Amino acid sequence: MKPAKRTMDIEYAIRDVVLPARELEKKGIEIIKLNIGDPDKFDFDTPEHMKKAVIDEMKNFNGYGDSEGLLELREAIVQREKKKNNLDISVNDIVVTTGVTESIQMLFGALLDPGDEILVPGPTYPPYIALAKFFGAVPVPYRTIEEENWAPDLDDMRKKINEKTKAVAVINPNNPTGALYDKKTLKEIGNIAAENDIIFISDEIYDMITYEGKHFSPSFMEDIPLIILNGISKVYLSPGWRVGWTIFRDYNEKLNEIREGYLKQARVRICSNILTQKGAVAALNGPQDHIKDMIAKLRERRDYIYKRLNDINGVSTQKPGGAFYIFPKIDGDDKKFVLDVLNKVHVLFVHGSGFCPVYGKGHFRSVFLPPIETIERAMDALEMYMKK
Ligand SMILES: Cc1ncc(COP(=O)(O)O)c(C=O)c1O
């Protein structure tokens, strides 16, 4: 029996490399895993007041909730967006999802017909490619320029727009490059979207995790239809809770039908997890102290890995401005490199081509989430491998 063709092409590089690593682990070999962007796998933990909110709700109510998400959570999101981005939205502009990944899935389900095109960052978080293809659409990567700290190549973006292009997706701060875009860059992308009447999709899941600069949401441009994706996985250290949301910011009411298509999908999947939505309310309304601590730890780790990588012969890298990824350059086939490093010195990275076959190749992605001692062991091992 054959599966549906749409499943044949699905790839998720970040998890695909786990299988060969598991084989080694079965043989009793310890692997340093720098492949997955999950802070809770290292010395970060979900704040206690969030956990308490989930436990309290479990004792209180375990029924279904509204498909759009808990009103209380949507109210907290409205307030957060007003405070952080001076964004004026109402609870009706928000749909809570089972993580941003589900936001992308339902958004693409509502937006993309077979043959439609969507501009995605090159390189990008892999579901932007996999889910566009799943719906028969064509993800078109726009170049980001390594030498300019992975800023989007606006000319390339312009060239790749045609009558089939529905939207441009921007991930800021970026996964996998760690790039943080300035306001001017966002404005220029906004202008391109406006000139071509396409939607600006802004993935802001790492918005509070920045090192030198500040994160800007494109919401300061009021005349473009904007869809913002965000959630608690990263900033609130709870990826396993699976809470995200989609915001339709649409002052000119251009997105009404797409929003309705999105809501229909939200209704058929009933609702996202009610208990962890309560945890997300606590996250947004409660103390924010953990963010400062997290950034202080991550900044130290970023500075360390950045220096170590650039000191290794045959490896060079830009300095990430946000998120917790670094995307160094190497010579040759990146997938072979990643598998060889795994097999020979037992460190697991992700091959760059898994984030974009064109603009990711010849690179690999590492997280810098673990304590310095672990990163040090990984860098010593990589250095030894490169010397050999
Ligand atoms: C850019 C980006 N968007 C979305 C996600 C997934 O978020 P969630 O856990 O909310 O599905 C990730 C996870 O790594 C990501 O890097």
The ligand as a Tripos MOL2 file, in Angstrom:
@<TRIPOS>MOLECULE
LIG
   16    16     1     0     0
SMALL
NO_CHARGES

@<TRIPOS>ATOM
      1 C1         11.5470   30.0820   13.3050 C.3       1 LIG1
      2 C2         10.7890   29.0660   14.0690 C.ar      1 LIG1
      3 N1          9.4480   29.0800   14.0230 N.ar      1 LIG1
      4 C3          8.7340   28.1750   14.7030 C.ar      1 LIG1
      5 C4          9.3350   27.1800   15.4560 C.ar      1 LIG1
      6 C5          8.5020   26.1400   16.1560 C.3       1 LIG1
      7 O1          7.8510   26.6530   17.2270 O.3       1 LIG1
      8 P1          6.7800   25.8340   18.0520 P.3       1 LIG1
      9 O2          7.5010   25.0860   19.1120 O.co2     1 LIG1
     10 O3          5.9150   26.9300   18.6100 O.co2     1 LIG1
     11 O4          6.0530   24.9540   17.0940 O.co2     1 LIG1
     12 C6         10.7140   27.1290   15.5290 C.ar      1 LIG1
     13 C7         11.3800   26.0580   16.3000 C.2       1 LIG1
     14 O5         12.5300   25.8210   16.2890 O.2       1 LIG1
     15 C8         11.4540   28.0950   14.8170 C.ar      1 LIG1
     16 O6         12.7850   28.0760   14.8360 O.3       1 LIG1
@<TRIPOS>BOND
     1     1     2 1
     2     2     3 ar
     3     2    15 ar
     4     3     4 ar
     5     4     5 ar
     6     5     6 1
     7     5    12 ar
     8     6     7 1
     9     7     8 1
    10     8     9 2
    11     8    10 1
    12     8    11 1
    13    12    13 1
    14    12    15 ar
    15    13    14 2
    16    15    16 1
@<TRIPOS>SUBSTRUCTURE
     1 LIG1         1 GROUP 0 **** ****
